[in-house]
């Protein structure tokens, strides 16, 4: 049975020691889906995805990148990383906004949590900027879609 990486032999929480790991290029991509009611999606398209608070997707991209860089301040045991690249893309998929966050770094540990955090905060920013139009907006899924460069690749 696999062991949890952040629990020591005495079942105490602990940070993973990456001291003996090899530095490699690590990348991860996460995706979050924001589901808009049809009338809200229509209104956003008609307004060029801008609300009284400003340009929705551009603001969400900035917020997501800022969050990815600060993941270690938000999630216990995440290593502080000098992220080398963070790209967030937001596209409409029907009435849904599909947010992709890809993070990369050359380091001894991966950037899955940074990618998930960036996508999540971008989605929360979209919600915040659009909630005046409806509280029926839903953040319906956040998931890791790819990671490369560590012990095991996904996607």
Backbone as a ProteinNet text record, in pm:
[ID]
protein_1_A
[PRIMARY]
XXXXXXXXXXXXXXXXXXXXXXXXXXXXXXXXXXXXXXXXXXXXXXXXXXXXXXXXXXXXXXXXXXXXXXXXXXXXXXXXXXXXXXXXXXXXXXXXXXXXXXXXXXXXXXXXXXXXXXXXXXXXXXXXXXXXXXXXXXXXXXXXXXXXXXXXXXX
[TERTIARY]
85	0	89.7	59.7	142.2	129.3	236.5	238.7	210.3	154.1	138	275	304.2	437.5	462.1	357.5	374.8	346.2	362.4	346.2	473.2	532.9	654.5	619	720	698.4	617.7	610.9	531.6	395.2	355.4	228	216.2	329.2	327.9	341.4	275.3	290.3	433.9	482.1	620.3	635.8	733.6	766	853.9	833.6	914.3	1055.5	1154.8	1295	1332.9	1357.5	1393.7	1544	1619.3	1762.6	1840.4	1803.1	1876.9	1816.7	1710.6	1649.2	1730.8	1712.8	1781.8	1702.1	1772.8	1707.9	1675.2	1549	1504.9	1401.1	1370.8	1263.5	1132	1052.7	923.4	813.4	712.4	597.6	470.1	366.8	235.5	129.2	21.5	-93.7	-217.9	-292.7	-419.8	-530.1	-651.1	-765	-879.9	-950.5	-1071.2	-1181	-1302.2	-1418	-1512.6	-1550.2	-1648.4	-1774.2	-1883.6	-2009.3	-2097.4	-2128.3	-2217	-2358	-2460.6	-2594.6	-2592.2	-2675.4	-2672.2	-2687.5	-2777.7	-2798.1	-2676.2	-2603.5	-2481.5	-2372.2	-2355.6	-2255.8	-2286.9	-2414.2	-2455.3	-2422.8	-2455.4	-2427.5	-2277.7	-2198	-2052.8	-1997.9	-2044.1	-2000	-2038.1	-2161	-2209.2	-2127.2	-2073.1	-1994.1	-1844.4	-1806.7	-1663.8	-1592.7	-1664	-1611.2	-1557	-1631.5	-1596.6	-1718	-1692.9	-1798.3	-1760.8	-1843	-1813.5	-1681	-1639.8	-1512.4	-1392.4	-1416.6	-1306.6	-1308.9	-1198.9	-1190.3	-1175.8	-1275.6	-1285.6	-1167.5	-1143.3	-1041.4	-900.4	-873.4	-740.7	-711.1	-811.6	-793.4	-772.2	-847.5	-833.8	-695.5	-642.4	-508	-404.8	-413.4	-317.7	-330.1	-452.5	-473.8	-420.1	-443.1	-396	-244.9	-177.1	-30.1	22.1	-37.5	4.7	-11.6	-122.7	-148.9	-51.1	-23.2	70.2	206.1	249	379.3	380	261.8	253.1	196.1	193.8	134.3	193.6	323.4	387.5	339.1	281.5	226.7	85.1	21.5	-117.5	-134.6	-47.6	-62.8	56.1	28.3	137	222.1	350	449.7	483.1	423.6	468.8	601.1	696.7	826.2	816.4	884.1	888.6	970.5	914	979.3	990.4	1101	1116.9	1061.1	931.4	865.8	927.2	961.4	1023.5	922	805	703.5	567.3	469	330.3	243	171	82.2	-59.1	-151.6	-292.6	-367.7	-447.1	-531.6	-675.5	-763.1	-905.3	-980.2	-1055.3	-1135.2	-1277	-1371.7	-1508.9	-1528.2	-1597.4	-1634.8	-1786.1	-1860.2	-2004.7	-2031.7	-2105.9	-2134.2	-2035.6	-1933.2	-1834.1	-1704.8	-1640.5	-1503.1	-1410.8	-1318.5	-1221.4	-1086.5	-1035	-910.7	-799.7	-690	-571.3	-455.5	-388.8	-270.9	-154.4	-47.4	73.8	188.8	255.6	365.6	489.4	606.2	731	842	936.4	1051	1159.1	1281.9	1390.8	1416.4	1382.7	1390.5	1390.3	1393.6	1391.9	1251.9	1153.1	1015.8	922.7	807	713.8	630	551.5	471.8	321.9	278.1	136.2	50.1	90.6	10.1	6.1	114.5	117.7	20.8	17.8	-74.4	-219.8	-247.7	-383.5	-426.3	-334.7	-365.8	-392.5	-308.6	-327.4	-460.9	-496.9	-625.3	-742	-729.2	-837.1	-861.8	-755.6	-772.1	-819.7	-776.8	-830.4	-981.2	-1027	-1170.3	-1245.5	-1190.1	-1254.6	-1262.9	-1163.4	-1165.2	-1274	-1288.8	-1397.4	-1531.3	-1548.4	-1673	-1695.9	-1594.1	-1606.8	-1645.4	-1585.5	-1611	-1747.5	-1806.6	-1933.7	-2051.5	-2028.3	-2135.7	-2251.9	-2229.4	-2340.2	-2441.2	-2396.5	-2485.9	-2567.8	-2511	-2581.5	-2498.2	-2567.4	-2499.9	-2511.9	-2565	-2575.6	-2452.4	-2351.7	-2224.4	-2162.9	-2106.2	-2049	-1908.3	-1820.3	-1687	-1702.2	-1704.5	-1749.5	-1637.7	-1517.9	-1412.8	-1275.9	-1187.6	-1046.9	-968.2	-877	-801.7	-664.2	-571.5	-440.3	-455.4	-411.4	-423.5	-289.7	-179.8	-47.7	59.2	158.4	280.1	396	509	628.8	752.4	851.7	982.8	1016.1	922.2	948.6	960	933.7	942.5	840.4	721.9	619.3	548.9	538.7	468.7	321.4	235.7	91.4	46.3	-45.2	-106.6	-35.5
-117.7	0	124.2	220.5	342.2	423.3	492.2	575.6	720.3	795.1	938.3	1003.3	1095.3	1154.9	1256.2	1310.6	1415.9	1367.2	1235	1174.7	1095	1118.8	1043.6	908.8	833	697.5	695	807.6	816.5	882.2	889.4	949.5	1097.6	1166.6	1312	1380.3	1496.3	1570.6	1618.6	1611.7	1652	1699.3	1783.9	1827.3	1719.4	1694.2	1595.8	1651.2	1569.8	1608.5	1582.2	1689	1674.8	1691.7	1695.3	1722.1	1629.8	1503.3	1408	1387	1458.6	1445	1520.1	1481.5	1543.8	1662.5	1768.8	1884.1	1847.3	1859.6	1838.9	1946.3	1960.5	2052.3	1984.5	2053.3	2001.8	2090.7	2029.9	2105.2	2036.9	2115.8	2061.1	2151.5	2089	2162.3	2118.3	2216.8	2191.2	2262.4	2214.5	2272.3	2287.9	2398.3	2423.9	2468.4	2421	2456.2	2542.4	2657.1	2745.9	2740.1	2693.7	2677.8	2800.5	2867.2	2983.7	2943	3000.3	2986.8	3045.6	2992.9	3034.4	3184.8	3247.1	3391.2	3471.2	3420.2	3488.2	3476	3357	3338.4	3431.2	3441.3	3529.6	3675.6	3718.4	3856.8	3885	3791	3810.7	3822.8	3737.3	3747	3883.3	3926.4	4055.2	4172	4157	4264.5	4246.3	4154.1	4130.9	4078	4000.1	3940.8	4046.9	4155.3	4263.9	4294.1	4327	4366.7	4501.5	4549.9	4676.7	4669.5	4549.2	4531.3	4528.8	4519.3	4518.9	4397.2	4376	4262.5	4131.6	4046.9	3927.3	3832.6	3787.2	3684.9	3739	3862.4	3919.4	3931.2	3975.1	3987.4	3850.1	3750.7	3614.7	3557	3585.8	3537.8	3597	3725.3	3789.4	3729.4	3714.1	3657.5	3515.2	3435	3296.9	3285.9	3370.5	3368.9	3412.1	3516.7	3562.3	3450.7	3378.8	3270.5	3155.4	3118.4	3007.9	3037.2	3162.7	3200.9	3198.4	3201.2	3207.1	3079.1	2972.3	2847.4	2802.1	2816	2770.8	2848.3	2966.8	3044.3	3000.1	2926.8	2887.3	2741.9	2654.7	2511.2	2460.6	2406.9	2358.1	2253.8	2260.7	2166	2180.2	2275.4	2303.1	2378.3	2335.7	2402.1	2536.7	2639.1	2765.2	2744.9	2784.9	2763.9	2894.7	2912.8	3025.9	2986.2	2996.5	2953.5	3026.2	2950	3007	3047	2981	3014.9	2973.6	3056.6	3025.6	3087.2	3003.8	3049	3004.3	3098.8	3067.7	3106.2	3012.3	3035.6	3009.7	3099	3083.6	3090	2985.3	2977.4	2937.1	2980.3	2936	2801	2712.3	2581	2572	2613.1	2628.1	2742.8	2715.1	2816.5	2811.9	2730.9	2716.5	2789.5	2844.7	2893.9	2780.1	2746.4	2640.5	2706.6	2690.4	2756	2651.8	2677.7	2592.1	2671.9	2613.5	2676.2	2579.6	2623.9	2543.5	2615.4	2542.8	2598.3	2514.3	2579.8	2505.1	2566.2	2479.6	2518.3	2411.5	2448.3	2350	2338.4	2222	2206.7	2058.8	2032.9	1896.3	1847	1933.3	1895.2	1951	1887.8	1922.7	2045.8	2085.3	2207	2179.6	2058.8	2026.7	2119.9	2143.1	2227	2371	2416.9	2552.5	2565.1	2464.2	2467	2459.3	2372.8	2360.5	2489	2550.3	2675.6	2787	2798	2901.4	2888.7	2766.9	2744.4	2772.7	2732.6	2752.4	2899.4	2973.9	3116.7	3194	3153.9	3216.8	3193.5	3071.8	3041.5	3121.4	3131.9	3210.5	3358.2	3405.9	3545.1	3565.3	3470	3477.5	3483.1	3396.1	3395.7	3531.6	3582.7	3710.6	3823.2	3824.2	3933.4	3922.2	3802.4	3780.5	3755.3	3746.1	3707.8	3807	3932.1	4028.2	3988.1	3910	3863.7	3742.9	3660.1	3541	3472.1	3419.4	3334.8	3187	3159.1	3021.5	2978.7	3062.6	3025.4	2917.2	2814.7	2704.6	2671.8	2653.6	2600	2449.6	2378.9	2240.2	2136.5	2174.9	2074.3	2139.9	2090.8	2128.1	1998	1983.4	1858.3	1879.7	1792.3	1787.3	1711.6	1770.4	1701.8	1651.2	1707.7	1661.4	1704.8	1618.2	1656.9	1581.6	1649.5	1593	1629.1	1541.4	1572.7	1516.5	1451.4	1394.1	1243	1181.2	1036	966.5	1024.3	965.4	1073.8	1052.1	1146.7	1107.9	1207.8	1187.2	1265.3	1206.4	1278.4	1271.3
0	0	0	-85.9	-90.3	38.8	72.4	192.4	153.1	246	224.9	234.5	143.2	138.5	249	309.4	409.9	551.8	574.1	706.4	735.4	854.3	886.9	949.1	988.4	1039.7	1168.9	1239.3	1362.4	1336.2	1208.8	1167.9	1202	1202.2	1222.5	1087.6	1072.8	947.2	930.6	807.7	781.6	637.7	617.2	481.4	417.5	290	218.8	201.6	233.7	215	70	-4.8	-146.1	-167.4	-58.7	-65.8	-157.3	-166.2	-248.4	-387	-417.7	-549.3	-653.6	-778.5	-890.1	-942.4	-973.7	-1035.8	-1180.3	-1216.3	-1353.9	-1386.1	-1514.4	-1551.2	-1515.5	-1436.2	-1391.7	-1449.1	-1506	-1555.5	-1509.9	-1492.2	-1458.3	-1518	-1561.8	-1613.7	-1539.2	-1492.5	-1425.3	-1502.2	-1483.2	-1553.3	-1455.1	-1470.9	-1392.7	-1487.7	-1461.6	-1543.8	-1461.4	-1518.6	-1456.6	-1542.2	-1483.4	-1556.5	-1535.5	-1646.9	-1644	-1685.2	-1623	-1680.1	-1821.4	-1910.6	-2051.9	-2068.1	-1990.1	-2005.1	-1959.8	-1861.7	-1815.4	-1921.4	-1977.7	-2084.3	-2201.2	-2236	-2345.1	-2312.3	-2191.3	-2149.7	-2149.6	-2103.7	-2102.4	-2244	-2333.1	-2473.1	-2531.1	-2504.8	-2558.3	-2504.7	-2384.8	-2321.8	-2344.1	-2428.7	-2452.7	-2329.6	-2247.6	-2124.6	-2029.7	-2019.8	-1928.8	-1842	-1716.2	-1623.5	-1563.8	-1473.3	-1406.4	-1330.9	-1292.6	-1221.7	-1316.3	-1446.8	-1542.6	-1632	-1706.4	-1798.8	-1720.4	-1734.1	-1649.3	-1668.4	-1789.4	-1811	-1786.9	-1828.7	-1806.6	-1656.4	-1580.6	-1436	-1372.6	-1418.4	-1364.9	-1395.5	-1512.3	-1547.8	-1452.5	-1427	-1335.5	-1195.8	-1147.3	-1013.3	-1004.8	-1108.3	-1108.3	-1105.4	-1182.3	-1182	-1044.8	-989.6	-856.5	-753	-759.5	-664.2	-682.1	-806.4	-831.2	-768.4	-778.3	-722.3	-569.5	-507.5	-361.2	-300.7	-376.3	-329.9	-196.7	-181.5	-56.8	65.4	45.5	156.6	191.3	102.4	120.1	162.6	116.3	139.5	222.1	341.7	426.2	353.2	376.3	326	177.9	108.1	-28	-19.1	-98.1	-99.4	-170.8	-119	-194	-322	-433	-562	-637.7	-704.8	-795.7	-930.9	-945.1	-1068.1	-1187.7	-1289.8	-1408.7	-1514.3	-1512.6	-1610.9	-1558.3	-1584.4	-1550.3	-1658.1	-1728.4	-1835.5	-1802.3	-1812.4	-1792.5	-1918.7	-1967.8	-2085.4	-2045.1	-2087.1	-2058.9	-2191.9	-2219.2	-2340.9	-2303.4	-2383.4	-2363.9	-2431.6	-2362.8	-2413.4	-2394.9	-2497	-2481.3	-2385.2	-2279.1	-2178	-2061.6	-2071.7	-1965.8	-2000.5	-1899	-1914.7	-1873.7	-1960.4	-1932.5	-1910.1	-1789.9	-1748.6	-1742.9	-1813.5	-1808.2	-1748.5	-1652.3	-1591.5	-1603.5	-1670.8	-1685.4	-1616.9	-1528.1	-1449.2	-1475.4	-1482.9	-1498.9	-1414.7	-1379.9	-1298.3	-1314.3	-1297.3	-1283.1	-1134.6	-1078.7	-933.5	-897.2	-767.4	-715.9	-683.3	-695.9	-666	-772.9	-785.3	-891.3	-862.4	-961	-952.5	-971.5	-933.9	-946.7	-862.7	-738.7	-650	-699.2	-759.2	-814	-931.1	-1017.9	-1131.7	-1084.2	-988.1	-933.6	-863	-791.2	-721.8	-822.4	-923.5	-1025	-1095.6	-1134.8	-1202.1	-1108.4	-983.6	-886.1	-857	-835.4	-803.7	-925.7	-1043.5	-1164.5	-1171.8	-1141	-1143.1	-1037	-918.6	-813.3	-851.8	-922.4	-969.3	-1073.9	-1165.2	-1263	-1188.9	-1091.8	-1014	-947.8	-881.8	-811.8	-906.5	-1022.4	-1116.9	-1184.2	-1182	-1252.1	-1159	-1029.4	-937.4	-934.9	-974.5	-980.6	-1087.7	-1187.9	-1293.4	-1248.8	-1160.5	-1112.2	-1004.7	-904.7	-806.7	-843.5	-961.9	-1009.9	-1089.3	-1095.8	-1157.7	-1069.2	-1130.6	-1053	-1100.7	-1005	-1034.2	-1017.1	-1130.4	-1125.8	-1126.3	-1162.5	-1167.3	-1170.9	-1086.3	-1091.8	-1089.3	-1185.2	-1189.6	-1251.8	-1216.1	-1278.4	-1409.2	-1518.9	-1648.1	-1700.5	-1650.3	-1696	-1598.7	-1579.4	-1507.4	-1569	-1577.9	-1641.1	-1559.5	-1565.7	-1512.3	-1376.5	-1312.9	-1181.5	-1188.9	-1075.6	-1064.9	-1156.9	-1166.5	-1251.7	-1330.6	-1459.9	-1547.3	-1555.3	-1571	-1586	-1707.6	-1781.8	-1894.1	-2023.9
[MASK]
+++++++++++++++++++++++++++++++++++++++++++++++++++++++++++++++++++++++++++++++++++++++++++++++++++++++++++++++++++++++++++++++++++++++++++++++++++++++++++

